[in-house]
């Protein structure tokens, strides 16, 4: 009986540790971002506006879902997490201009220890 109890406790502890490691990627799961003009993110063009951004997993892929506040517009884009040396002191958008388009390359949210690269 003691052995069964000890094994059960060990399994619970290991499951809790695995769950905490998976959830602790150094990023907020939900943040807000504003685009002053339309931007291309991956293959998707996101119109100017205020967005709620949710980081999710799709199998092994990291995904960013941009939901326009006050609208029903939803855009889902694959991203890569890259570790930062320290917590980000402020929000940051790295945007490049390519022809007539603005292309979002990176998003960083204040307090995160990783950035989203597109």
C-alpha positions in Angstrom: 0.0 0.0 0.0 2.9 2.4 0.8 4.6 1.6 -2.4 1.4 2.4 -4.4 1.0 5.7 -2.5 4.6 6.6 -3.1 4.4 5.8 -6.9 1.1 7.8 -7.1 2.7 10.9 -5.5 5.8 10.6 -7.8 3.6 10.5 -10.9 1.6 13.5 -9.7 4.8 15.5 -9.0 6.3 14.5 -12.4 3.2 15.5 -14.3 3.0 18.9 -12.5 6.7 19.5 -13.3 6.1 18.7 -17.0 3.1 20.9 -17.2 4.9 23.8 -15.5 7.9 23.5 -17.9 5.6 23.5 -21.0 3.7 26.5 -19.8 6.8 28.5 -18.7 8.2 29.6 -22.0 9.0 33.1 -20.8 6.2 34.8 -22.6 2.7 36.1 -21.9 0.0 33.9 -23.4 -2.1 37.0 -24.3 -0.9 40.5 -25.0 -2.1 43.6 -27.0 -0.6 45.2 -30.0 -1.5 48.2 -32.3 -0.5 48.4 -35.9 -0.7 52.0 -37.3 -0.7 50.7 -40.8 -1.3 47.3 -42.5 1.6 44.9 -42.0 2.5 41.6 -43.6 3.2 38.8 -41.0 4.4 35.7 -42.8 2.0 35.2 -45.7 -0.8 37.2 -44.0 -1.5 40.9 -44.4 -3.0 42.3 -41.1 -4.9 45.6 -41.4 -4.1 48.5 -39.2 -5.8 48.4 -35.8 -5.7 47.3 -32.2 -5.3 43.5 -31.6 -5.4 41.0 -28.8 -2.5 38.6 -29.5 -2.6 35.0 -28.2 0.3 32.6 -28.3 -0.8 29.0 -28.7 0.7 25.7 -29.8 -0.5 23.7 -32.8 1.3 20.4 -32.3 5.0 21.4 -32.3 4.4 24.8 -34.0 4.2 28.1 -32.2 1.2 30.2 -33.4 0.2 33.8 -32.9 -3.5 34.5 -33.2 -4.2 38.2 -33.9 -7.9 39.1 -33.0 -8.9 42.7 -33.9 -10.5 44.4 -30.9 -14.2 45.3 -31.5 -14.2 43.3 -34.8 -14.4 39.6 -35.8 -11.2 39.7 -37.8 -8.8 36.8 -36.8 -5.4 36.1 -38.3 -3.3 33.1 -37.3 0.5 33.1 -38.1 3.3 30.7 -37.3 6.2 32.1 -35.2 9.4 31.1 -33.6 10.4 31.9 -30.1 14.0 33.2 -29.6 15.3 33.7 -26.0 16.3 37.1 -24.9 19.3 37.8 -22.6 17.0 39.5 -20.0 13.3 40.5 -19.6 12.2 42.9 -22.2 12.0 46.4 -20.8 9.2 47.5 -23.2 7.0 46.4 -26.1 8.8 46.4 -29.5 7.9 45.8 -33.1 10.7 45.2 -35.7 9.2 46.1 -39.1 11.0 46.2 -42.4 9.8 48.0 -45.5 9.8 45.8 -48.6 8.6 47.7 -51.7 5.2 49.2 -50.7 4.7 46.8 -47.8 5.6 46.9 -44.1 6.7 43.4 -43.0 6.7 42.5 -39.3 9.8 40.5 -38.4 9.7 40.4 -34.6 7.4 41.1 -31.7 8.6 41.6 -28.2 6.3 42.2 -25.2 7.4 43.9 -22.0 8.4 41.5 -19.3 8.9 38.5 -21.7 12.2 36.6 -21.8 11.6 35.5 -25.4 10.7 37.3 -28.7 8.4 36.1 -31.4 10.1 35.9 -34.8 8.1 35.6 -38.1 
